[in-house]
Amino acid sequence: MITVTRLNGGRFVLNAELIRVVEENPDTVVTLTSGDKYVVKERMTEVVSKAVAYGRLLRGLEPRS
């Protein structure tokens, strides 16, 4: 799970394993495999970095912080 921020400042947790597409133009839109879309404040590169780090953590490739 990764924490992201809505445009109104509210934070929520997103299941990174369900991310299908991350787009940025100019707002960052995260589309899940279910088709649900979320507009977040984080840049596309930050969302991708968080998702990759989460995947590494799950697979035991990165220590917990």
Helices and strands as residue ranges (DSSP letters): E 2-5, E 11-14, G 16-18, E 19-24, E 28-32, E 37-40, H 44-58
